[in-house]
Amino acid sequence: MLKFDKNELYIEQVKLSDIAKQYGTSVYIYSKNQIIKNFKDYKEALGYRDGLICFACKTNSNGTILKLLADLGAGADTTSGGEIYRCLRAGFKPAKIVYAGVGKTSEEIEYALKSKILMLNVESFEELDTIDTIAKKLKTKAKISFRINPCVDLDTHSYIATGKKGTKFGIPYKDALKAYLRAKKKKNITIVGIHSHIGSQILDIVPFKLAAEKIKKIIESLEKNNIKLDYINCGGGLGIKYEKNQKILTPKKLISELLLVFDKDKKFIFEPGRSIIANAGHLLTKIIYRKVSGGKNFLITDVGMNDLIRPTLYKAYHEIIPVKRINTKKVKTDVVGPICESGDYIGKDRMLPTVKQCKYLLIKCTGAYGAAMSSDYNSRPKIPEVLVDGKKITVIRKRANYQDLMLNEI
Ligand SMILES: *Cc1c(COP(=O)(O)O)cnc(C)c1O
């Protein structure tokens, strides 16, 4: 929901340079209507089929955004006790919360069970035993799925980060039946489903389908052993368009193809994160200085790797555009932050105007794994987040101050 009007960039009906003036920079800005649209695309893709669209809240755990999605009927995919807490606070029904993670602690498991969430996605044999013990102590039965690593071996697709052989995630495909048989014997465990999440920023249907076919095979072997599942959780991972010419898969295409693989009587869970929130959020930054060094042009901005770590961490690409169209020559430029680390950059070799009139830049599609991964490294207080709805701007996280930096220090 970004568009230029008379050379000024708008998000919904708000001029970005106005947000900079009103709230200062840098600032994360979200389009409420883009979030709603993205969620509805998933809802519609699921159609009349029974199931849940669980927002992967590690991508963005701002309470206002979580509440917006909860109100739209979303479920939540969580990865820690803290996320379960946030989601309950935001209004998600416990019966719509699922919980995955390779290292759930006893405290987190106890909290999840007491909160009566829909299910825990179990990732190891030891974890199963721990959950059973804790459920016994609480005099309850724990509802579980196993997260299965389908071991899809597509070496050409390096983006399959979590669903190939030899990662820490899930239970390897070959041990799946063994895991379910073990769970079946446990008195305080109720088996409810199967889960697989193969990676992130996936733009191709092939790995999703390969994983689904493997999960289907497991379901068939479970049925032969009298284990019936209610839920099939296909995880998240759908990619978004970070680069102009990238071709993306729609939720509709993804879900319709996956539903073809499985029987109609199952309940389905999808766990989109990035594809719900990434393109709804952008990071607005001010250029502090321009300089030329070693024959290179630099734009030094007030966004550092503590505010947005994706370029540093994953060499992620984010489009960077001036919020005002300026008729001037563009030159090859590195856009960098103020932090004392050479890895602190936002974009390299970008064609941008380096004139003074170009004051603000927008770092696009940073709604996912942006604010959620930010820190106050270099003692830089966390930046604010605002939500735009038409003409209305709401601050949904205020700018932290210097005192906040020392919170909890003794
Ligand atoms: C991170 C994660 C997701 C969401 O992945 P996206 O690529 O952001 O859609 C879903 N499920 C699990 C278990 C995850 O860890």
The ligand as an ORCA input file, in Angstrom:
! r2SCAN-3c Opt
* xyz 0 1
  C       9.435    -19.358     11.679
  C       8.379    -20.380     11.651
  C       7.254    -20.183     10.841
  C       7.055    -18.989      9.948
  O       7.927    -18.959      8.879
  P       7.767    -17.831      7.745
  O       8.842    -18.151      6.787
  O       7.961    -16.515      8.411
  O       6.398    -17.975      7.173
  C       6.271    -21.160     10.894
  N       6.388    -22.261     11.676
  C       7.464    -22.465     12.445
  C       7.534    -23.680     13.283
  C       8.491    -21.543     12.468
  O       9.565    -21.754     13.225
*
